[in-house]
Amino acid sequence: MTTQTKHHIPWFLWPFAALWRLLAMIVELTGRFVAMVLGIVFIVVGMIVSLTIIGAIVGVPLAIVGLLLFLKGLF
């Protein structure tokens, strides 16, 4: 989350400031959602690739990176 400083916003600019804050919140939540979806995709692809012994060299780290990405998007 971003740290907000206390700035005095003139009353006639308040609607623009409110719209800007709403857009910033939507972009932040969208970024978290994309990180979570990519994390799940990496986990699934890592598990599928690691079904072979040779693929486990790539699949296990890919699944771990996917798990970390999902957790970062969650928290």
C-alpha positions as CSV (number, residue, x, y, z in Angstrom):
1,M,0.0,0.0,0.0
2,T,1.1,3.5,-0.6
3,T,1.8,6.0,2.1
4,Q,-0.5,9.0,1.8
5,T,0.7,12.4,2.8
6,K,-1.7,15.0,4.0
7,H,-2.1,17.6,1.3
8,H,-4.8,20.2,1.3
9,I,-6.9,19.7,-1.8
10,P,-9.0,22.7,-2.8
11,W,-12.8,21.9,-2.8
12,F,-13.1,22.4,-6.6
13,L,-10.4,19.8,-7.3
14,W,-11.7,17.2,-4.9
15,P,-13.7,15.2,-7.6
16,F,-10.5,14.8,-9.7
17,A,-8.5,13.7,-6.6
18,A,-11.1,11.2,-5.7
19,L,-11.2,9.8,-9.2
20,W,-7.4,9.6,-9.2
21,R,-7.3,7.7,-5.9
22,L,-10.0,5.3,-7.2
23,L,-8.0,4.6,-10.4
24,A,-4.8,4.0,-8.3
25,M,-6.6,1.5,-6.1
26,I,-8.0,-0.3,-9.2
27,V,-4.6,-0.5,-10.8
28,E,-3.1,-1.9,-7.5
29,L,-5.7,-4.6,-7.2
30,T,-5.4,-5.5,-10.8
31,G,-1.7,-6.0,-10.4
32,R,-2.2,-8.3,-7.4
33,F,-4.8,-10.3,-9.4
34,V,-2.5,-10.7,-12.3
35,A,0.3,-11.8,-10.0
36,M,-1.9,-14.4,-8.4
37,V,-3.1,-15.8,-11.8
38,L,0.5,-16.0,-13.1
39,G,1.5,-17.7,-9.9
40,I,-1.2,-20.4,-10.3
41,V,-0.2,-20.9,-14.0
42,F,3.5,-21.3,-13.0
43,I,2.6,-23.8,-10.4
44,V,0.5,-25.9,-12.8
45,V,3.1,-25.7,-15.6
46,G,5.9,-26.6,-13.1
47,M,4.0,-29.6,-11.8
48,I,3.3,-30.8,-15.4
49,V,6.9,-30.3,-16.5
50,S,8.2,-32.1,-13.4
51,L,6.4,-35.3,-14.2
52,T,9.5,-36.5,-16.0
53,I,12.9,-36.8,-14.2
54,I,14.7,-34.5,-16.7
55,G,11.9,-31.9,-16.5
56,A,12.0,-31.8,-12.7
57,I,15.2,-29.7,-13.0
58,V,13.1,-27.0,-14.5
59,G,9.6,-27.8,-13.2
60,V,10.3,-27.7,-9.4
61,P,11.9,-24.3,-9.4
62,L,9.1,-23.0,-11.7
63,A,6.5,-24.3,-9.3
64,I,8.4,-22.7,-6.4
65,V,8.6,-19.3,-8.2
66,G,4.9,-19.6,-9.0
67,L,4.1,-20.3,-5.3
68,L,6.2,-17.2,-4.2
69,L,4.5,-15.1,-6.9
70,F,1.0,-16.2,-5.7
71,L,1.9,-15.5,-2.1
72,K,3.2,-12.1,-3.0
73,G,-0.1,-11.3,-4.8
74,L,-2.0,-12.5,-1.8
75,F,-0.2,-10.6,0.9
